[in-house]
Amino acid sequence: MKKQTVMGIMSGTSLDGVDYVLCEISISNIKLKKLWGISYPRELRKNLFLAASGNLGSHALGQLNHDLGRFYAKHARAYSCDYVGLHGQTIFHNPAPNVGATFQLGEPAYLAAKLKVPVVNQFRTMDLALGGQGAPLATIFHRAVFSHPGKNIAVNNLGGISNVTFLPKSGRQYLSFDTGPANILIDLAAKKLSRGKLEFDKQGQWASQGIPNSYLVKKWIEQSRFFKTSPPKSTGREEFGEEFLNKALAACKKEDRFDFKMNNADIMATMTEFTAESIADSYEKFLPQWPDVVILCGGGAANPTLVKAIRRALRQRQWQGTEGKLDRPIDVTVSDALGWPTQSIEASAFAYLAYLTMNNIPGNIPETTGARRRAILGQIVPYAEL
């Protein structure tokens, strides 16, 4: 099968912008050639938030679908490529069996018209139609790029939502699922507590000045049904969005069990700790064994305060599980160290999924999504010079 050049486009749950990649792909190799990103302008981001919150009417939603499609096309640099893999912007995801639904915005025809190549989009729906969660789908890319025959590897994407792929050194029993929030609650809290002056906690600087409330973190994990549910499972803004944040902030404001009131830095530290502890909790409950290496990617991997909290939470639970007889702690690293910039992973995954689709190769892994069988994913918008 000949080498092909594929553009991948990804915009995640954080609703902050779009990542673009250009990959050179063959059946045995994936090489990143170009990477660029663009932030959403204020008005577009505001409308996407309204859509994701269920607060946009049908007419405005239809307009937004085309506005976003034009935005994708505007910033897709006119590099020569064979086709495009477009994830689109998720504004709704309900993975419930038999009644589930998922909705990604961004009309792909504008990309096809500009770049004059086919566009593969709507990757999640076929898996959903076959009884799966429609997520996570990056597993097959993680396997192709990060598997190691001598190590158990966990690839953890820290987008709006955190998801992990477990790649056993045996080459069997792949596991992939959402662990809960990553940046979503941290970003929402930063925006709310700063009264809109901040969109996110840059490099975790605000959180680094506070003291996390471990009692609340433990309580939130214990009370959430999601953290008790076994994989396959996926989640989104519907579970860990504005409603969850408002309840969490109310709890933080009332909390004084340690004879001090939580200030805003403490709240940011607590949201960061919640992400880290929920990841460690998910590993302990659902991974078949502790990984030798955890590879962090996505926007959250650029937050040193969050990375430090994840490293600490994982090693503490690993140490407790061995009754203090820990020979080798988990090695927590970021994907940049392996030649894959943190922001490139998900866009590259959908470039790879598009490659599989265009070459009639199944892209889902049923044991990770819950689908009844493997399937070729995506819908193809063709382009032809007539």
Protein Blocks (a to p, Z undefined) as FASTA:
>chain_A
ZZdddddddddfkonaccdddddddfkbccdfbdcdddddfklmmmmmmmmnopacfklm
mmmmmmmmmmmmmmmccbdcfbdcdebjafbdcfbghiaccddehifklmmmmnopacde
hkllmmmmnopaoiafklmmmmmmmgcfkbccddddddfbccdddddfklpaiacddfbj
fklmmmmmmmmmnnomagbdehhlmmmmpccdfklmmmmmmmpmklmpccdddddfklmm
mklmmmmmmmmmmpcklopacdfklmmmmmmmmmmmmmmmmmmmmmmbdcfbdcdedjkl
mmmklmmmmmmmmmmmmmmmnnopafbacddddfklnopafklmmmmmmmmmmmmmmnop
afbdfklnopabdcdedjddddddZZ
